[in-house]
Amino acid sequence: MDVLVCLKRVPAVGSEILLTPDATAVDTRHLGFTIGPHEECAVEEAVRIAERTGGSAGVLTVGPPEADEQLRYAMSMGADHAVRVEAPVADPDPEVSAAAIVGALPDLRPYDLVLFGEASADAGHAQVGFRVAAALGRPVVGGVKGIDPGTGTVGLRRDAGDGVEVFAAPLPAVAAVLEGLNLPRYPTIKGRLRAKKAPIRVLAGPSVTGGLRTLRLRHRPEARAETVVLGRGAAAAGAVVDVLAGLGMVR
């Protein structure tokens, strides 16, 4: 089975998020970049499927030349080829990204399954996979946490309350996967060396600029922790018991 994973270059945020002066974007001058956890699981699953079925695992991104770093990371995990579609704007919205992917697919090998992360780690629009599937007329399932390749079909599982929903989608199909689908592997030294030398195919992107415009970003209210001194020595015993009783730990 041939599988393609569509991923996005996103800021690797591990501390306070800074905004640009006009508050319309994240200030990335001092940030590194990565791929999101949903997409990392999608790459791992594509590699596993290719290994089991004797197929291929490709990765594709829509973005600037700097996004080659994320494509090479995916190849160091085991993906065997990569494609970058040039974007008409620095941070393409879901409409632009979907149009770029749909336009690029006819120039690539036919893929049985196209995987997306459920949502990007930065904007979290959760639209691109569904837009692509609608444009191609392919079945699509979101929130996927299990993939079972078959002959002519693929089984897609997702959690549903206290149970599990199982879909049998005819191929070719599209799926948006969630973190927890698997445990992604760490790239090996051999994998990193192979990825460093591997070619990346570059395709021209669409001329559309999308329909979304960011007006303003706001920080969420900070959760401030407060320390309360219950007392000192034996005098604090009563207050400690009251706290434990409130937590249901003593009666």
N, C-alpha and C positions, 0 to 999 in steps of 0.2 A: 504494500500500500504506500502510495506517495502522499506525503503530508507537508503542508506549508503552514508555517507559523508567522503571523503578522504581529510585529512588536513595535514599541515606541520608545524613543530615547527620552528619559525623564530625569529630573534632578534627584540626586541621592541625598535626601534630607535626613540628617541625623541629629540636628540641633534646632535652634530657633530659626524660623523661616523669615527672611527679610524680603520686603517688597521694594519695587522700584519707586522713585520719587512720586510718580503719578499714580501709584497703587493699582496699576493695570496688569502687572506681571510679577512673578517671583524673581528677585535679584539673584542671578545664578553666577555672579562673578567669582564667588569663592566656594562654589559647590562643584562636586563631581557629578557624573551622570551614570545611569544604570538602566536596567529594564525592571519593570514591576514584578512583584511576586507571582501574580496570576500568569503573566507571560513566561516567567522562568519555568513554572510548572508545565506550561504548554510546550515549551521547547523540550523539556525532559520527556514528556509523553510522546512527542513526535519522534524523538530518537528511539525510544523503546519500541514503538510501533514499527518503525523502519527495521530495527534489528530483528523483530519477531517475524515480520512478513517478507523480508528481503527487498523492501522498498527504499524510499529516500526520504530525508527530512531536510526541508529547506526553510530558510528564514527570509523575511522581507520587512523592510521598514520604509516609511515615507518621511524624508527629512533631509537635512544638510549633510555634507561630507563628514562632519564630526560624528554622525550616527554610525559610521563604519566601525567605530570602537565597540558598539553594542552588538553589531552583527558578528564581529570577530569573537566576542565573548560567547555568543550562542554557538558559533562553530567550534569553539574550544570545548563546549559541552557535548559535542557530537554531531551537530548539524553538518551536512556535507556540502551545502552550497548556499549562497546568500545573494540577495538582490536589494538594491536601494533605488527607490523611485524619488527623483528630485521633487521637492515641494516648492510651489510658487510663493509661499510665505514662510516666515521663520517658524511659526508654531501653527501648523495646519489644524483646522477644526474638523469635527467628524465628517462633514460633508466633503471637504477637500480630500481627507485621507481615504474615505471610501471610494471617491471618484478615481483617485490615483491607483488604488488597488485593483478596481474593476478594469481600468484601462490597461494595467500592466499584465493581468492574467492571460490574455490571448497570446502574448509574446513569450510566455513561459510554458514549460511542460504541463500537461494536464494533471491536476492534483485531485486525488480522491477525497481528501479531507483538508479543509482550511480551518486552522485554529486561531482564536483570538483570546486575549485575556478578557475576563468579564468586564473590566473597566481599567482605564489607565491609572497609574499611581499618582498622577498630578491632577488632571482635570476631572477624571472620573465620569465622563459623559456616558459610557456604556452604550454607545450607538454604532460604532464602526462595523462590527461583525454583522449586525442585523441589517444595516444599510447595504453592505456587500451582498448578503444572502438575498435580499429583496431584489436588488438590481440583476442578479444572476438567475433568479428564479430557483434557488436551491433551498432545501429544508434547513432549518437552523434551530438549535436548542441552546438556551443560555443556562448559566448556573451549573455547568457540568462538573461532576466530581468522580466520574468513572467512564472509561471508553473501552468498548469491546469490539475490535475489528471483526467483520464477518465477510462472507462472499456476497458482494453486491449491496450489502447493507452495513451499517455500523450501529452498535448499541451504545446509547448515551444515557447515563444515570445522573440524577440529581436529587438532592434531599427535598422532601416535601412534608413539613411538619414532623409528625412522628413516624413517617414512612419514607419510601423512596419511589420516585417516578422513573420508569424505564421506557426509553423511546427506541424504536428501530427505524432509523432514517436511511432511505435509499441513497446510494452514492451517485454522484458527488454531493457532499454535504458540508455544512458549516457548523462550528460549535464554539461557544464562548465558555472558557473554563475558569474555575475558581482555584485559588490557593488551597492546598490540601489535597488536590488530585493525586499528588505523589510527593516524594522527597527528592528534590533536584540534586543531581550529583555535583561535586566540585570539579572544575576543570583540572585536568592533569597537565604536567609540564609538556608531555608529548602533544596533548590536545592544543595547548596554547601555541606551541611552535608550528603545528600544522595550520592553525587558524591565522597566524601572523603572515604566512606565505600564500594563503588561499586567495584566489581572485574574487572580487565582488563585482557583480554585474550592475551597471548603472543604467537606468532607463529614464527618459524624459517624463516629467509629470504633467498633469492637466493644467489648463490655463485658468480654471475656476478659482476664485479666492474665498469661497465659502460665504455663509450667511450669518455666522455668529460673531458678535463683537463684545469684547470684555469691557464693561463700564468701570468696574472697581472691584478690588479684592479687599477683604477685611479679615483681620485675625480673629479667631474664636476667643471668647473671654477666657482669661487665664484661671485655672483652678488653683487657688492658693491653699496650701496646707497650714493648719493652725495647731500649735502645740499648747496643750493645756496641762499645767502642773497639778496633779491631783492631791499633792501633799508630800510630806517627807516622813520617812520612817514608818512607825506603827500608826501614826495619825492618818496615813493615806489608805489604810486597809479598807475602811468602809467605802470610800469612793471607788477603789479598785473592784470591790465586790459588786457595786452598783453597775459599773461598766460591763463586767462579765455577765451579770444577770440580764442587762439590756441586749447583749449579744446572744443570749440563750445558752451560755456555756455553763452556768450554775443555776440552781433553783433555791 
